[in-house]
Amino acid sequence: MNMAIASFLWGFVGFTVFFGAALIVLRYRGEAAPVPRLALLGLFVHGLSIPVASLVHAGMNYWYGAALYWFLFNSFLFVFSAVYKSVSLRILWELDRAGANGIPVADITARYVAPLFHERIAILVQGGMAHADHDRFQITAKGSVWANRFALVQRIFGVTRGGLYGGTNAPSRRTEDLAA
């Protein structure tokens, strides 16, 4: 067998093992978040598949299989991350369950937007990047440093506005426009 093809084959086999193991690992709640667990599993499976492959195909080129394995792994992780905590998908699921009755915008905001906002603010406060001052939140010196770093990275990449739907065809983000 051609060693390049053998390498690709082992990369694919390794990913197939990872995929099956990931489906099992994701069923169990662990102390660590799912993405770090998947990353460790990916490293573990890849680390095991290399010695097995080298025993079966001595002289095999490692890089072809590694490139395929990590490409498939990153593709999997991208898709998993997109659906893991997608607020949009949760809203669509609820809208589907509601059927023709629909759901009032205020209910969607109360169920998804407000809790997400409070969760993210809590992370910023715990990280020392913002602090609560009665009914207001203010940025700290640490938060300002991070905000400036983030702005610099945006300028480097030419990002002019946030969100997935940037550009002139962006849907309205105002709830009063959504209700109309």
Secondary structure as UniProt FT lines:
FT   HELIX           3..25
FT   TURN            26..27
FT   HELIX           34..56
FT   TURN            58..59
FT   HELIX           62..84
FT   HELIX           87..98
FT   HELIX           99..101
FT   HELIX           105..108
FT   HELIX           109..113
FT   HELIX           114..126
FT   TURN            127..128
FT   STRAND          130..133
FT   TURN            134..135
FT   STRAND          136..139
FT   HELIX           141..157
FT   TURN            164..165
FT   TURN            168..169
FT   HELIX           175..179
//
